[in-house]
Structures are given as C-alpha cells and as structure tokens.
Amino acid sequence: MLEELLVFTTVVEQSSLNKASKLLNLSQPALSRKIAKLEDEWGVALFHRKGKRLELTRVGQEAYLYALEQRQRHQNFLQ
C-alpha cells in the first residue's frame, strides 16, 4: 500500500502520468495499474480523466492529504 501511495502522490505532484512514470522509473501501464489498485481497494475514483489530463476528484483530494501524511510518517520512521 505504501508504494501505491507514493505513486499516487507523485502523479498528483507531477500532474502527469508520463512525468511521474519517468521520475519513478516505472512504465506508464505499471503506474496506471498501481493507481487502479488504490481505486479498487478504496472503492472510489481518485481522478477525473479528461483525455491525457488528470484532475483529482473530491475524494482524491482527501486521499492526497492522507497519502502525504502517510509518506511523512514513513520518512519520520526511517530517520
């Protein structure tokens, strides 16, 4: 789950699957599968997909804040 949250936050911060996939060194299909896995596990859509553009849904915005918190907790734990 932590890996999927990292992927999710990176996609949001890069505003692009392509940019995020390059940054994470993952193929776009692999990155899309990780986002889909999160959406399936949580039973919600995190993004509105408009062509190549991604916009966070309302739930996606809340999930992003949650993911940031989890990422920070993980970083604090590792220090």
Secondary structure, DSSP 8 states (H G I E B T S, - for coil): -HHHHHHHHHHHHHT-HHHHHHHHT--HHHHHHHHHHHHHHHTS--EEEETTEEEE-HHHHHHHHHHHHHHHHHHHHH-
